[in-house]
Amino acid sequence: MKLLVRNGRLVTDSGTFNADILCRDGRIVAIRDGFPPLSGCETVDASGMLVFPGFVDPHVHVYLPAAGTFATDDHITASRAALLGGTTSFIEFVIPARDQSPGDALRIWSDKARDAICDYSFHMAVTRFDKQIASELDRVVEKGITSLKVHLAYHDELALPDAELYELLEYAAQRNLTTIAHCENAEVIELRRKRLHNSGKRAMRWHYESRPPLVERDGTHHFLCLAALTGARAYVAHLSCRQALDVAMEFRRQGYPVFVETLIQFLLLDRSYTELPPEEAVKYVMSPPLRNPEDRHALWTALSTGSIDTVGTDHAPFNLHGQKDRALNDFTRVPNGLPGIQDRIRLLYTHGVCPYRISLNRMVEIAAAAPAKIFGLYPRKGSLQIGSDADLVIFDPAVEETISASRHAMKVDYSPYEGWKVKGRISMVILRGRIAVREGQVLLSPGYGHFIPRPAPSLREPQSPGGPRGSDPS
Ligand SMILES: [Zn+2]
């Protein structure tokens, strides 16, 4: 099975150049300028188009029980939306209940994910840690799941006591696993939430006050101190504000292996959305909460200089009608989360590349190459190299589209970006050498997606991320 993509302008994390790409048996087998016509080979003309490696979303929820309900997407709808938006692989969180073993939880999530159309992997959340959990985690790691997730927030359901967190980080350090953390001080949030609630401050705007930036800064500092003490490789998930960024950079300057992720919604939205009338405001409740315009500017700057490594979505769709609107007047009962898996790339292009905040190459780095490198998918994913999976996104920069829930493929009844104009269209998506998306239609069937096992990085590899990244040489 051969496929030739001709006349495109290839964009990787390190360069931009004109070339043709030949794919065979799911892999890239040749890249050069000007192939002669090949017989027995499907040919795609990418004249005038940009050709990116398939994008990788490092932070996704599909099967997600939360706040007494479930996120609305299933693996078919989420992976279809991912592909339509140019994301060919995502990493989803398996979140065991405290009384559930990691192995049992992994079986539940794996069964559901078998329907996925795009490729996927899992991060394993740890909600309790002892010797028995450690031996179960060994078997999870053997399956190629080499990143763990801890919550400092969500005190009652998910957060680990410090002694367990410390021992888990030691466990991760010995195996060079990456530990991802939701960094907010859980006990302080609980106290502030209760006080706000009891004093009648329950409108959506008070969600922010229940967990202000210093609560995230405190959680980030706490996590990174324990990671530094134990030698663990640390990934700060969904960093939202300048105060937390400063702490992460302090640890990185000292040479600790610290990676930082932000989310597309933190780059584009701010807390003013939670001050809209309740039926609007409730759409924007998530944790950490949307911050201030100054934070958005700080995050864009940090993305351009290399301080922030990745941009994910934290895709967590809950319907406005029947889920979010059941708690219109009480922020403490609203299911937290925003949808976004379909929109990340066009929004990054429109608001990052077009106004020259980041280069095209940097966009590929933060949304494809860096997530793949940090989590052990590279160079199979996130890359246009000979031998890489033939995952390609053919992007037409000349077209403008409008985001609307009435047209998106995510199974959720609103879009946080309703009516926003975006530049560029995902014209075609190729996944392991097969055309996955053409003219807005997904051509592959449920179950085409593969689970991608991920090796842990070698313990000899240099640990500290680099400084400022190169800019677009084109
Ligand atoms: Zn999340």
Boltz pocket constraint, residues with backbone or C-beta under 6 A from the ligand:
constraints:
  - pocket:
      binder: B
      contacts: [[A, 59], [A, 61], [A, 314]]
      max_distance: 6.0
